[in-house]
Amino acid sequence: MSTSSAWTSVPHDPPSRRDWATRPHYAPTDFVTLLWRERYLMLVVFLVILALGVAFSVTLKKSYTAQSSLFVRLGQEYVYEPLAGDAGRGAVPDGDQVIQSEAEILGSGELRERVIRKVGFQKIFPALAAKYQTATPDEKRRLIAKGRDAIARNLKIETAPDNSIIRLAYQHEDPDVAEKLLNTLLEEYLVYRRSLLIDGDDRVVERQRALFEQKLAETDTSYQAFLSSNDIGDFAAQKSTLTQLQSQAEQQKYAVDAQLQDRLGRLAAVEAELARTPAETVLYRDTDTTASSRLAQMRLEREGLLSRYRPDAQPVRDIEAQIAQLEQGVASGRTVAEGARRSGPNPIWQTLQTSRNDLRAEVAALRESLSAYGQQVMDVNQRLLRLAELEPQFNQLTRDRDVLSTNVRDYTVKEQQDQAKRRMSSEGSDNIRIVQRAVAPSEGKSLKKPILALTLLFAAFTAACAGLVRMFLRPGLQTPASAARTLNLPVLATAGIKR
């Protein structure tokens, strides 16, 4: 065969074309024949791999899966309560965020380590019990870290959108250990989440309140020192009193000034009238009534004459003539004569003098009052100006006291509310309910059958690959049909191989 192949090759062809011409060409029927020639090698490879797979599957043990579930609702610990101010107060996450948060807590490494320490490393991992017993503290920590990772691989946590249920499953070779570990995980989860979401540093608010109380005490000391050094009892009351006093003093000053101007005007009028009024005047004088008496007597005499004479008698006419003459004289005032009179102090002048003296006294008193009120207004204004200078410092101290007092009150309320919330939360997690606790599974699962099936398929595939490799690595042309296709020459006869 090799002689024919060498004889048919063209030496002047390019190397690539020459290699392609001598490369064996196979048909599908050739593979069956050639693989059958490698049946012993393929059988050995198949049996070796199958034996290894069977040996490995025999070592596999059954695993038991314990299952449980939790019902999660929105709780008080997810309601945002700011430590200072009210920005964002009452904000809450949605249900899916709460579920994901709780699932993260369930899968946390700290929680798994707590479970390992409570259940016991030797009980969970009996194969490493002896090594753990004799290990150093550092080696124990490393073993616990590996055990924590092993629990994470065997622990399955499932959640679904718009669903408040969290499903948990844990796989272990011992069903009792699977049950114990999963139930311990649930119990430790309730404790751990409470310490994580609720407990934390429960003295933050208390320390902040104590800090505000200390600042308030310092501010109160400065406030009292300010009042004492400036001789002020109550700044606001004193300022209000001084303002009222200023208003009253000014009003009284203006009223006294108006009264003074009134009295001065009246005094000027009285003095002017007093200057025109004489100091003395006629107190009384007598009037001469002789003519009137004589006229009355003559009238009586006429009546007496009429009783004796006729009206036209001479005596009667004479008396009537005298009466008429006297009446005429009285009427004309010729019969009036000046009588006795007395002079003395003028009462009007005395009254005016008394009024002037009273007005002078009132004017003097009003001037004194006006001066006193003016001095009082000046004193009050000076005190008000002094308070105005002190007011910025007083306002700063007062503002600091008010703010600190408000903060102390608010943080005291927050502290009491926080303590009440922690006490209520420590009694239980009402928003977390265990729907199903883990129970020891009665049936386990093993990977023996899947391993055997995969081993069988892998052994068959590997044996076929080994046969193909061996087939392609054999030198020469293996079958007449392959030689004819490769050399593009007919094969007329074949001969057996001579050993």
Stockholm file with secondary structure:
# STOCKHOLM 1.0

chainA/1-499         MSTSSAWTSVPHDPPSRRDWATRPHYAPTDFVTLLWRERYLMLVVFLVILALGVAFSVTLKKSYTAQSSLFVRLGQEYVYEPLAGDAGRGAVPDGDQVIQSEAEILGSGELRERVIRKVGFQKIFPALAAKYQTATPDEKRRLIAKGRDAIARNLKIETAPDNSIIRLAYQHEDPDVAEKLLNTLLEEYLVYRRSLLIDGDDRVVERQRALFEQKLAETDTSYQAFLSSNDIGDFAAQKSTLTQLQSQAEQQKYAVDAQLQDRLGRLAAVEAELARTPAETVLYRDTDTTASSRLAQMRLEREGLLSRYRPDAQPVRDIEAQIAQLEQGVASGRTVAEGARRSGPNPIWQTLQTSRNDLRAEVAALRESLSAYGQQVMDVNQRLLRLAELEPQFNQLTRDRDVLSTNVRDYTVKEQQDQAKRRMSSEGSDNIRIVQRAVAPSEGKSLKKPILALTLLFAAFTAACAGLVRMFLRPGLQTPASAARTLNLPVLATAGIKR
#=GR chainA/1-499 SS CHHHHHHHSCTTSCHHHHHHHHSCCCCHHHHHHHHHHTHHHHHHHHHHHHHHHHHHHHHCCCBEEEEEEEEECCCGGGSCCCSSSCTTTTCCCCHHHHHHHHHHHHTCHHHHHHHHHHHCHHHHCGGGHHHHHTCCHHHHHHHHHHHHHHHHHHEEEECCTTCCEEEEEEEESSHHHHHHHHHHHHHHHHHHHHIIIIISCTTHHHHHHHHHHHHHHHHHHHHHHHHHHTTCSCHHHHHHHHHHHHHHHHHHHHHHHHHHHHHHHHHHHHHHHHHHSCSEEEEEEEECCHHHHHHHHHHHHHHHHHHHSCTTSHHHHHHHHHHHHHHHHHHHTTTCCEEEEEEEECHHHHHHHHHHHHHHHHHHHHHHHHHHHHHHHHHHHHHHHHHHHHHHHHHHHHHHHHHHHHHHHHHHHHHHHHHHHHHHHHTCCTTEEEEECCCCCSSCBCSHHHHHHHHHHHHHHHHHHHHHHHHHHSCSCCSHHHHHHHHTSCCCCCCCCCC
#=GC SS_cons         CHHHHHHHSCTTSCHHHHHHHHSCCCCHHHHHHHHHHTHHHHHHHHHHHHHHHHHHHHHCCCBEEEEEEEEECCCGGGSCCCSSSCTTTTCCCCHHHHHHHHHHHHTCHHHHHHHHHHHCHHHHCGGGHHHHHTCCHHHHHHHHHHHHHHHHHHEEEECCTTCCEEEEEEEESSHHHHHHHHHHHHHHHHHHHHIIIIISCTTHHHHHHHHHHHHHHHHHHHHHHHHHHTTCSCHHHHHHHHHHHHHHHHHHHHHHHHHHHHHHHHHHHHHHHHHHSCSEEEEEEEECCHHHHHHHHHHHHHHHHHHHSCTTSHHHHHHHHHHHHHHHHHHHTTTCCEEEEEEEECHHHHHHHHHHHHHHHHHHHHHHHHHHHHHHHHHHHHHHHHHHHHHHHHHHHHHHHHHHHHHHHHHHHHHHHHHHHHHHHHTCCTTEEEEECCCCCSSCBCSHHHHHHHHHHHHHHHHHHHHHHHHHHSCSCCSHHHHHHHHTSCCCCCCCCCC
//
